[in-house]
Amino acid sequence: MAVDQVEVENADVIVLGGGGAGLSAAVSAARCGMRTVLLEKCAELGGTTRWSVGSISAAGTRMQRAAGITDNIADFRIDMMAFVPDHAPRDNPRLRDLLAAEAGHTQEWLEDMGVVFSGPFPEPPNRVPRMHNAVPGSRMYVAKLTQAARRAGTDIRLEADVHELLQADNGRIIGVEYTCQGVRRRLHASRGVILATGDFAGSRSKREAHLHTAAARAIPVNPNNTGDGLELAKRVGAAWHSMDVVLGPQFRFPRSPSPGFIERLPLWTWLARIGAFYFKHAPAWMLKPLVTSLLIANMSPSEKLYKEGAVLVDLDGARLDVGKGANALAMARDAAGYILFNERIASLFSKYPYYISTAPGIAYAYFADYQRGRPDLMHRAPTTAALAAKLNMSVEHLRVSLKDQGEGPRYALGPVNAMLTITEGGLAVDEQHRVLRADGQPIDALYAVGGTGQAGMLLKGHGLHLVWALTSGRLAGELVSQRAPAAAV
Ligand SMILES: Cc1cc2nc3c(=O)[nH]c(=O)nc-3n(C[C@H](O)[C@H](O)[C@H](O)COP(=O)(O)OP(=O)(O)OC[C@H]3O[C@@H](n4cnc5c(N)ncnc54)[C@H](O)[C@@H]3O)c2cc1C
């Protein structure tokens, strides 16, 4: 297509992707006075950030001090690695240092923006409580960051399909070409382009090329994150990093088709403050609506169910080896199955420590919560044959699978899927979030943040992925604003 058929516009900073990392980058850049355009390929903002629990881990925060917790960055750095001791030789120590030092500033930056947190909560092997949870959940990050980005003047464009990064003869990235609402546009960026398109869990071809078989077969929580930023950057010479590293797959229930009570709450800071107070001081029975409401998300069933005798079967009723974790389920038809149990297990899983699932630091959900909150996942039948008929399974398979369960009613919880929460690989970046070539040299004016620019860090432990997304976005937005503008193009 000739250039004169393309609409041409100018900006200072372009951000690709409107999840936690991209929105944070847009807020920072726009607050530095940059003409900032955020391009999001979906019809709404939020990405995987929107579907997360909302925990971020940080050290040295005001909230920790208010709770009388003494903490420091060096200990946080050490404790983070205690989650992944075997990963040390492959880790990215410089980014890890940056994350340890900056996470606390990010938590306070968000708090100052109106995000309300509960906590901090403990999570061993962290030696002190570091988990700060957004109230009422991760939607709050998206809402407050979007509000702040717009207030600072960010131009947010949805359903934008970016085809390529524009590169000048000297190698500098000078913009993008994209299509939005049928119009092809060329958008120039005088300072730089920040890639924040998340991970690649949604790309079957990339999963098959880089991950172990079970992870490749698992169902991605967010099918829209197809690693587009990785592809765009590769075409201008970027190196991919640690593409084979992945945590999971994990057992997760599908999201509920109907929003829960918490999902319907407006995201006002004052209301969230009341919610946080209520959450801290209310007795357990008053928190039941919260618990039930959380069950709409992709919750993970507790492994204790199997330890206490529950059985995992595939969609035909054949028993799967839970010793292999969700890998066995990933290899089954549709990466789906059911958790079967009897009356004894149903009544055992009605109080702590026998919960069916938990949102860490927030709430525990028991058998009755699932009956009430997720009737679509809870199935009961008086006999094995009746359950087989109800779930369209082979009665012979089911009889073999349940031979140790005794007489009485049968329960099935599911479907449960082998899901891929996120992938860990992405672009190679330096501590300034600049995208690197294979020779270690930065590509001028190209940055990557969040899941797109994780560069070897394995972020195991609650709250590290999100805090990396929000921190790297915040810092990259500032750094790109400080650089000299390119000559007009
Ligand atoms: C169920 C679940 C629970 C989780 N809970 C937690 C938690 O409590 N704490 C924690 O630390 N981590 C958690 N995580 C992980 C965490 O949510 C992610 O690591 C984090 O949100 C990644 O942020 P991001 O901005 O990099 O990506 P995303 O939030 O996924 O944003 C990427 C955005 O880029 C857009 N995009 C993709 N391609 C393009 C393109 N070509 N052009 C324009 N836009 C594009 C996507 O649509 C998306 O909006 C959880 C994940 C899941 C799935």
The ligand as an SDF file (V2000), in Angstrom:
LIG
                    3D

 53 58  0  0  0  0  0  0  0  0999 V2000
   -5.8060  -16.3860   37.1440 C   0  0  0  0  0  0  0  0  0  0  0  0
   -4.5740  -15.5630   37.3300 C   0  0  0  0  0  0  0  0  0  0  0  0
   -4.2790  -15.0230   38.5740 C   0  0  0  0  0  0  0  0  0  0  0  0
   -3.1160  -14.2640   38.7480 C   0  0  0  0  0  0  0  0  0  0  0  0
   -2.9010  -13.6930   39.9650 N   0  0  0  0  0  0  0  0  0  0  0  0
   -1.7820  -12.9760   40.1470 C   0  0  0  0  0  0  0  0  0  0  0  0
   -1.5500  -12.3130   41.3770 C   0  0  0  0  0  0  0  0  0  0  0  0
   -2.4020  -12.2650   42.2560 O   0  0  0  0  0  0  0  0  0  0  0  0
   -0.3560  -11.6890   41.5390 N   0  0  0  0  0  0  0  0  0  0  0  0
    0.5900  -11.6590   40.5590 C   0  0  0  0  0  0  0  0  0  0  0  0
    1.6680  -11.1080   40.7890 O   0  0  0  0  0  0  0  0  0  0  0  0
    0.3630  -12.1990   39.3590 N   0  0  0  0  0  0  0  0  0  0  0  0
   -0.8000  -12.8330   39.1130 C   0  0  0  0  0  0  0  0  0  0  0  0
   -1.0400  -13.3530   37.8910 N   0  0  0  0  0  0  0  0  0  0  0  0
   -0.0970  -13.0520   36.7880 C   0  0  0  0  0  0  0  0  0  0  0  0
   -0.3010  -11.5950   36.3190 C   0  0  0  0  0  0  0  0  0  0  0  0
   -1.6740  -11.3490   36.1540 O   0  0  0  0  0  0  0  0  0  0  0  0
    0.4130  -11.2860   35.0050 C   0  0  0  0  0  0  0  0  0  0  0  0
    1.7390  -11.7250   35.0460 O   0  0  0  0  0  0  0  0  0  0  0  0
    0.4100   -9.7840   34.7260 C   0  0  0  0  0  0  0  0  0  0  0  0
   -0.9030   -9.3020   34.7920 O   0  0  0  0  0  0  0  0  0  0  0  0
    1.0130   -9.4710   33.3660 C   0  0  0  0  0  0  0  0  0  0  0  0
    0.8040   -8.1080   33.0820 O   0  0  0  0  0  0  0  0  0  0  0  0
    1.1690   -7.5610   31.6240 P   0  0  0  0  0  0  0  0  0  0  0  0
    0.7740   -6.1420   31.5910 O   0  0  0  0  0  0  0  0  0  0  0  0
    2.5400   -7.9380   31.2800 O   0  0  0  0  0  0  0  0  0  0  0  0
    0.2130   -8.4030   30.6430 O   0  0  0  0  0  0  0  0  0  0  0  0
   -1.3560   -8.2780   30.4380 P   0  0  0  0  0  0  0  0  0  0  0  0
   -2.0250   -7.7920   31.6530 O   0  0  0  0  0  0  0  0  0  0  0  0
   -1.8180   -9.5570   29.8730 O   0  0  0  0  0  0  0  0  0  0  0  0
   -1.4930   -7.1380   29.3350 O   0  0  0  0  0  0  0  0  0  0  0  0
   -1.1100   -7.3590   28.0050 C   0  0  0  0  0  0  0  0  0  0  0  0
   -2.0530   -6.5650   27.1240 C   0  0  0  0  0  0  0  0  0  0  0  0
   -1.5360   -6.4860   25.8090 O   0  0  0  0  0  0  0  0  0  0  0  0
   -2.5950   -6.6550   24.9060 C   0  0  0  0  0  0  0  0  0  0  0  0
   -2.0320   -7.0670   23.6180 N   0  0  0  0  0  0  0  0  0  0  0  0
   -1.5880   -8.2800   23.2430 C   0  0  0  0  0  0  0  0  0  0  0  0
   -1.1390   -8.2390   21.9730 N   0  0  0  0  0  0  0  0  0  0  0  0
   -1.2960   -6.9530   21.5490 C   0  0  0  0  0  0  0  0  0  0  0  0
   -1.0220   -6.2700   20.3350 C   0  0  0  0  0  0  0  0  0  0  0  0
   -0.5170   -6.8930   19.2610 N   0  0  0  0  0  0  0  0  0  0  0  0
   -1.3070   -4.9460   20.2410 N   0  0  0  0  0  0  0  0  0  0  0  0
   -1.8540   -4.2870   21.2950 C   0  0  0  0  0  0  0  0  0  0  0  0
   -2.1560   -4.8870   22.4730 N   0  0  0  0  0  0  0  0  0  0  0  0
   -1.8580   -6.2040   22.6030 C   0  0  0  0  0  0  0  0  0  0  0  0
   -3.4640   -7.7020   25.5700 C   0  0  0  0  0  0  0  0  0  0  0  0
   -4.7630   -7.7310   25.0130 O   0  0  0  0  0  0  0  0  0  0  0  0
   -3.4330   -7.2100   27.0050 C   0  0  0  0  0  0  0  0  0  0  0  0
   -4.4310   -6.2600   27.2520 O   0  0  0  0  0  0  0  0  0  0  0  0
   -2.2140  -14.0750   37.6690 C   0  0  0  0  0  0  0  0  0  0  0  0
   -2.5160  -14.5930   36.4110 C   0  0  0  0  0  0  0  0  0  0  0  0
   -3.6940  -15.3150   36.2350 C   0  0  0  0  0  0  0  0  0  0  0  0
   -4.0060  -15.8280   34.8590 C   0  0  0  0  0  0  0  0  0  0  0  0
  1  2  1  0
  2  3  1  0
  2 52  2  0
  3  4  2  0
  4  5  1  0
  4 50  1  0
  5  6  2  0
  6  7  1  0
  6 13  1  0
  7  8  2  0
  7  9  1  0
  9 10  1  0
 10 11  2  0
 10 12  1  0
 12 13  2  0
 13 14  1  0
 14 15  1  0
 14 50  1  0
 15 16  1  0
 16 17  1  0
 16 18  1  0
 18 19  1  0
 18 20  1  0
 20 21  1  0
 20 22  1  0
 22 23  1  0
 23 24  1  0
 24 25  2  0
 24 26  1  0
 24 27  1  0
 27 28  1  0
 28 29  2  0
 28 30  1  0
 28 31  1  0
 31 32  1  0
 32 33  1  0
 33 34  1  0
 33 48  1  0
 34 35  1  0
 35 36  1  0
 35 46  1  0
 36 37  1  0
 36 45  1  0
 37 38  2  0
 38 39  1  0
 39 40  1  0
 39 45  2  0
 40 41  1  0
 40 42  2  0
 42 43  1  0
 43 44  2  0
 44 45  1  0
 46 47  1  0
 46 48  1  0
 48 49  1  0
 50 51  2  0
 51 52  1  0
 52 53  1  0
M  END
$$$$
